[in-house]
């Protein structure tokens, strides 16, 4: 049975969900030393001004090394309200935003202590909306070099080339202004394509 290793991710990109849809088993890494400036606490959406980053503030560790499972979310800057406002502004006119908005809104009203818990609850909800049922477990310890290791390959800056993933074109609200923006957050695909999103990540 093929197993893939992934980092935790906040509203992960389409390439991440392609892995969830195609591999037999998924291990989400919980016991690595947390890495900053990755999809672990940020995502990218398509807004009126182009590609836009949404970043969850986290509590700074007293040491340089803190396990991902121990990373706490900070309430700094009212980020929940800001993220929800950004999603509404970017996708309020998209074909399926109203269809899914009630599923996402509670995540920006309820406080979560740990980033990993927040990400995983979001992932479970998105998988339900996509009608996929990946077999996911959190890592029990850190494996240095497992097969099918995408923990560092799927990243916003300098991603490792992935021959198994080719971005597929789909409707985007601001495509006429910016062209097609590939591998954005899964919400971009969901809000624009609705139930057809499952076909795109599984094809």
Number of C-alpha atoms within 10 A of each C-alpha: 5 10 17 20 25 23 29 27 26 25 26 27 24 24 21 22 22 18 22 24 23 16 16 14 17 22 20 19 24 22 18 18 16 19 16 10 11 19 24 23 22 19 23 23 23 26 20 14 10 16 12 15 15 19 17 18 17 17 13 12 13 7 6 9 11 16 14 20 19 16 20 19 19 18 15 11 10 10 16 18 13 13 16 18 14 19 22 16 13 22 25 16 13 19 16 17 22 14 11 15 16 10 13 16 14 10 16 15 11 9 13 16 14 17 24 26 15 19 20 18 12 19 20 15 14 21 17 12 16 20 13 16 11 18 13 17 13 18 18 11 10 12 13 8 8 11 11 13 17 18 18 15 15 22 20 16 10 8 11 11 9 11 6 8 14 10 13 12 11 16 15 21 21 18 13 9 10 15 11 16 17 16 21 22 24 25 25 30 24 23 26 20 20 19 15 13 21 20 11 16 22 13 9
